[in-house]
Amino acid sequence: MSGSDNRAVVIGGGLAGVTAALELADAGLRVTLLEGRPRLGGLAFSFKRGDLTVDNGQHVYLRCCTAYRWFLDRVDGTALAPLQDRLDVPVLDVAHPGGPRLGRLRRSALPVPLHLAGSLARYPHLSPAERVSVGRAALALRRLDPADPALDGLDFATWLARYGQSPRTVEALWDLVGIATLNATAAQSSLGLAAMVFKTGLLSENGAADIGWASVPLGDLHDTLARRQLDAAGVRTELRTRVTSVSRTQDGNWQVDTEGESFGAGTVVLAVPQREAHGLLPPGALADPDKLLDIGTAPILNVHVVYDRKVLKQPFFAALGSPVQWVFDRTDASGLPDGGQYLALSQSAAQEDIDEPVSVLRAKYLPELERLLPAARGAKVRDFFVTRERTATFAPTPGVGRLRPGARTDTPGLYLAGAWTATGWPATMEGAVRSGLSAAHAALAALGRHREHPLQEAA
């Protein structure tokens, strides 16, 4: 193997790129990681705002997210992003005719699907008939194969209606989960991706849907700890380095050009968003590269509110009957001083709000928080700000599956990674890590280097 063959360049320092770089370096390659931003972590990062350390958005994962859990373990971050002992989601409906009503979605220790039966039977946001209908739909979901191409072309809402799911059932259960995981309503979601989410999260194993989230700023995990492990693995990491072109050399290897330096390599992993990847792909790398431009995007808005006192006792809750979707207590993780409380509202599928001025969003969401949290009515708002990710995820619309490319391109030595590639998952941290593993192992296979895949089901 020549010196150039043993070199790899990974373009993009999000979770996909960091994963690919670590896995390639662990297999003995000399890896350079190039990232245009001044930090690692992609769209799951932190920044400073005065005394606060703020995540750009609230990110969670589930126990079934085996690839992201592997990533946490690989960067020594598992203890900093703990999982619930048992799924427990408070759901507050403020539009109930009898006044605000709190319900919970929680699992028992019983086997699937009985682990959710007791919670569903007591779920106050659905009628008895609607609860029974959910059980029938769940059993039908278990029979679906998310990898069936026919499911990709159908929308989830049509399928739910076929199985007797009322608009209220969709709102209070299916979209409650689906909007947060898919970043789209049932009507805007591919049945294949929706089936994958619900089968894996709720219908595979007893604890699959237990929720985990970082108890520290995301930057501690995805930047600081990740950088430490990259350094230890011998990866050369260059931040604030924008790649301008990727091209084949006469000897069949690769040249990656930046604004200040060129890098030679036998392996290149493009771990950047689909439009950026399209702009860097050399001719012939994909049969129809313009398909990448047809993969739509969807926004996520995060509303950040700092109160002068504690207004929420739970670590998080979901809301019904309100534009508010999910609310998380980020006080401890942010380092907020002086006994106040910092809440983060995670608003997925936020097309209507993403471009609204802060003043409009303040007038909309502060009164809603007072409806949801009576203790907020007498509290002083110390700070109110928003973070916007206009292209937070790829849009999981029907038909998107046929647009998502695999890790291998048609040009030897060039690979694709990113949550938008064909991972089988929606645009999640789990999907990003899986894509990085897929790209790295495709590259290692082409180099004749066997390395055991860290995920048993993908080995």
Stockholm file with secondary structure:
# STOCKHOLM 1.0

chainA/1-459         MSGSDNRAVVIGGGLAGVTAALELADAGLRVTLLEGRPRLGGLAFSFKRGDLTVDNGQHVYLRCCTAYRWFLDRVDGTALAPLQDRLDVPVLDVAHPGGPRLGRLRRSALPVPLHLAGSLARYPHLSPAERVSVGRAALALRRLDPADPALDGLDFATWLARYGQSPRTVEALWDLVGIATLNATAAQSSLGLAAMVFKTGLLSENGAADIGWASVPLGDLHDTLARRQLDAAGVRTELRTRVTSVSRTQDGNWQVDTEGESFGAGTVVLAVPQREAHGLLPPGALADPDKLLDIGTAPILNVHVVYDRKVLKQPFFAALGSPVQWVFDRTDASGLPDGGQYLALSQSAAQEDIDEPVSVLRAKYLPELERLLPAARGAKVRDFFVTRERTATFAPTPGVGRLRPGARTDTPGLYLAGAWTATGWPATMEGAVRSGLSAAHAALAALGRHREHPLQEAA
#=GR chainA/1-459 SS CCTTTTEEEEECCSHHHHHHHHHHHHTTCEEEEECSSSSSSTTSCEEEETTEEEESSCCEEETTCHHHHHHHHHTTCGGGSCBCSSCEEEEEESCCTTSCEEEEEECCSSCTTGGGHHHHHHCTTSCHHHHHHHHHHHHHHHTCCTTCHHHHTSBHHHHHHHTTCCHHHIIIIIHHHHHHHHSSCGGGSBHHHHHHHHHHHHSSSTTTTCEEECSSCHHIIIIIIHHHHHHHTTCEEECSCCEEEEEECTTSCEEEEESSCEEEESEEEECSCHHHHHHHCCTTSSSSGGGGGGSCEEEEEEEEEEESSCCCCSSEEEEESSSCCEEEECHHHHTCCTTCEEEEEEEESCTTTTTSCHHHHHHHHHHHHHHHCGGGGGCCEEEEEEEEEEEEEECCCTTGGGGCCCSBCSSTTEEECSTTSSCSSCSSHHHHHHHHHHHHHHHHHHTTCCCCCSSGGGC
#=GC SS_cons         CCTTTTEEEEECCSHHHHHHHHHHHHTTCEEEEECSSSSSSTTSCEEEETTEEEESSCCEEETTCHHHHHHHHHTTCGGGSCBCSSCEEEEEESCCTTSCEEEEEECCSSCTTGGGHHHHHHCTTSCHHHHHHHHHHHHHHHTCCTTCHHHHTSBHHHHHHHTTCCHHHIIIIIHHHHHHHHSSCGGGSBHHHHHHHHHHHHSSSTTTTCEEECSSCHHIIIIIIHHHHHHHTTCEEECSCCEEEEEECTTSCEEEEESSCEEEESEEEECSCHHHHHHHCCTTSSSSGGGGGGSCEEEEEEEEEEESSCCCCSSEEEEESSSCCEEEECHHHHTCCTTCEEEEEEEESCTTTTTSCHHHHHHHHHHHHHHHCGGGGGCCEEEEEEEEEEEEEECCCTTGGGGCCCSBCSSTTEEECSTTSSCSSCSSHHHHHHHHHHHHHHHHHHTTCCCCCSSGGGC
//
